[in-house]
Amino acid sequence: MLWPFVAGAVAVNLFLLGLIGTWLGLPALPPVWALVGALPLSLPATWAARAWVSRLIAEAEA
C-alpha cells in the first residue's frame, strides 16, 4: 500500500537532485527520467519505509 507514495517521493527527490546537478554543470534531469528511475529505487525505499513504520507502531503499542 505504501509503494505509490514512496515511488512519488523518490521521483520528486530524483528530479530535485537533477536540478541540484545543474549547479555542477550537469544537464537537468527530465521529469520522465526521474519517474523511470524511481521505479527500481522505490522498492528498497518502500521496504525501508515499511520497516520504519512497523517500528513506530511497535513502539507506540509498548
Phi, psi and omega in degrees: 000334182278341190304315181299323181288319179292319179298319177296318179295319179295320180296317179296317180295321176296317179298315179293325175297322176296323177292322177294326179297337178294334177294334180267005179090007178277156176289153180291145179273118179296150181301325180295320178294325177296320178295317180293319179292334181287335184300306180286332181282339184283338179294310176293329178293324177294318178300316180294319179295320179296318179296320180295314180294322178298319177296319179296319178295316179297321179292321181291327180283339182282000000 
